[in-house]
Amino acid sequence: MRFWSKYWKSSKKPRKQRKYIYHAPLHVRHKFFSAHLSKELKQKYGKRSFPVRKGDEVEVMKGSYKKKRGRVNRVDMKKIRIFIDGITRKKVDGTEIQVPIYPSKVKIINLNLEDKKRLEALSIKKEEKHGKTSEKTVSTKVLESPEKGKNLGSESKTRAA
């Protein structure tokens, strides 16, 4: 039986890193498919990276196929690789096969927005995320008090929920 822990944070040991990746379930493996967005998409959606899907248009940024563009044809969830139209190589017997590329080595140029859930994930802006965290900060009354913290035992010390 395979073992995968959702509580694993990080390790310097390559063996543990490989174990985490190889035994990860599909909902976690999906996050390994993230790639950087182009400058236009970054400004439009306010995100730096987003998971690659079939139908996205990408540009290879590293390797021997650098600066080649194409549409994602297939996604291999088991081996964490994507296959791009137009990036092929010949085998010894003469047949052409598509070259597997790791998703972080590409840049997304155009997104496939047919899925509604994917649109919702893109529509969340940074301001909305930071709005939730600002509610938990300490109130400014404590910081601006003239006594500079002598009455910290009062109700102004508590946090807003």
N, C-alpha and C positions, 0 to 999 in steps of 0.2 A: 504494500500500500504506500502511496506517495504521501509525503508530509509537506504541507505548506502552512506557514504561520503568518497571519495578517498583522501580528504584533512585531514582526521583525522590522527593525528600523534601518540599520546599516551595519556593514562590517568591512574591515580592510581585507579580509581573507577572500581571495578569488573563488575558493571552493563554495563558500556560503553565498557569494553573489550569484554564481552560476546556479546553485540549487534554488535560490529564490526565483530566478527568471524561468528556469526550466519547468518548475512545478507550480508556477502561478496559474490560477484559474483564469478563464476567459475575460471576466469583467476587469481584472487587474492587468492582464496582457494587453487589453485595448489601449491602456495608457502608454505602453511601450512604443506605440505606433505614432507618437507625436512628432511633428516636424515644424520647422519655423515657417511663418507666413511671410509673404512678400511685403514690401514697404507699404504698398497701397492697401492691402488687406489688414495690416497692423493698424493703420490709421482709421480704417473704416470700422473695424470691430473692437479695437482696443485690447487685442490679445496678441501675445508674442508667438505662441505655438498652438497647434490644434491637431488632433489625430487624423491621419491619412485614411481615406476610404477609396473604394473602387469608383472611378469616374472623376476623381480630382485630377487637375492638370498640374504637373510638378516639373521642376528643373533639378537635375543632379548637380550637387555642389562639390562632391569629393569623388576621387577615384578615376579610373581610366575613361569613364563615360561623362566626365565633368562637362557642364554647360549644355548637355543634351536635354531636350524637353520632350514631354509626352504625357499621355493620359494613363492613369493607373488602370491596368487591365485585370489584375488579380492580386489578392492579399492572402499570404500564407500565415495564419495565426499560430501554427505550431512552430515554425522556424523563425517567426518574426521577420519576414521579408516581404517586399512588394515587387511586382513585376510591371514594367512600364512598356507601353507600345512603342516600337521602334528601336528598343535597346535589345539586340539579339547578338548571338555569336554562333559560329558554325562548329558542329562537332566533327570528329575525325571522319565519320561516314558521310558528311556533307549536309546533314539535316540541321536546320536552324532551331535554336532554343532561346527562350527569353532568359535574361540574366537577372538573378535575384539581387535586390538592393536593400540595404538596411534603411528603414524609414527616416532616421535622424540625419542621413546623408543627403536628403533632398529638401527643397524649398517649395512650398505650395504656392502656385501662381493663381490658380482658379479653383474655387470650391464647388463640389457637387452639392447643391442645396435642395435636393428633391425630398429629403426627410425632414419632417416637421420638428422632431426632437433635436436635430442638428442645428436648425435655425434658432430654436430656443436657447441652446447652449451658446451660440454666438451672440445672441442679443443681450446677454448679461454684461453690463458695462462695469468698469472698475469702480465708478462712483457708488454703485449699489452695493458692491462688496464692502467698501470702506465705510459705508453708512452703518452697516451692522456692527462693525468693530468699534466705532466711535461712541456707541451707547454705553460701552463698558468702561470708559475712561473715567478717571476721578474728576469730580466736579471742580469747576474753576473757583468756587467760593473758598475752598481750602487753600488754593494757591495764592489768592489775592487777599487773604485775611491780613489785617495789620499786625496781629499778634504773632504771625508767622509760625503757626502750628502749636501754640500753647494749648488750645482746646481741641486736640485731635480726638478726644474721647466723645465728642458730640456727634450728632446725626449726620453732619456733613462729610464724615469719613466714609460712609457706606457707599457702595457702588450701585449704579442704576442697573436693573436686570434686563 
